[in-house]
């Protein structure tokens, strides 16, 4: 298991404390769930658009290689 630390704005911390009290969970649990639920369960979406990598290179780099 890894420990991750980060700085957050005071307003976000205040909202986390409120959510923690409301849900009866620790801030650690709320943050862990918020990362696991939406982020790690994302599925690829097919927008039905075909992509031509050569065309992308021309657009990005100004010519074919």
FENBELPE-V30704 format. One record per residue. N is the residue number from 0. PHI is phi in radians with two decimals (* if undefined). PSI is psi in whole degrees, -180 to 180 (NA if undefined). NEAR is the number of other ideal C-beta (glycine too) atoms within 8 Angstrom. Layout:
{{N PHI PSI NEAR} {N PHI PSI NEAR}}
This chain:
{{0 * 143 2} {1 -1.92 148 3} {2 -1.82 130 4} {3 -2.09 131 4} {4 -2.11 146 3} {5 -2.69 160 4} {6 -1.66 139 2} {7 -2.26 154 6} {8 -1.11 152 5} {9 -0.98 -40 5} {10 -1.09 -41 6} {11 -1.14 -41 8} {12 -1.07 -42 9} {13 -1.04 -44 8} {14 -1.15 -36 8} {15 -1.16 -40 12} {16 -1.10 -43 9} {17 -1.09 -45 8} {18 -1.13 -37 10} {19 -1.07 -46 12} {20 -1.15 -45 7} {21 -1.10 -42 6} {22 -1.63 -7 7} {23 1.17 34 5} {24 -2.18 161 9} {25 -1.35 158 6} {26 -1.04 -40 9} {27 -0.99 -46 6} {28 -1.14 -42 8} {29 -1.08 -45 13} {30 -1.16 -44 9} {31 -1.03 -46 8} {32 -1.11 -39 9} {33 -1.18 -27 8} {34 -1.42 -46 8} {35 -1.17 -48 8} {36 -1.04 -66 8} {37 -1.38 -40 6} {38 -1.28 -49 7} {39 -1.42 -10 7} {40 -1.82 12 7} {41 -1.14 141 6} {42 -1.99 146 4} {43 -1.10 146 4} {44 -2.02 130 4} {45 -1.64 111 4} {46 -1.51 -1 4} {47 1.33 17 3} {48 -1.87 124 4} {49 -1.45 138 3} {50 -2.02 133 6} {51 -1.83 109 6} {52 -1.04 -36 6} {53 -1.09 -41 7} {54 -1.13 -37 8} {55 -1.11 -44 9} {56 -1.08 -41 10} {57 -1.08 -43 10} {58 -1.18 -44 6} {59 -1.29 -41 6} {60 -1.92 1 7} {61 1.34 33 4} {62 2.68 164 5} {63 -1.47 155 5} {64 -1.94 NA 4}}
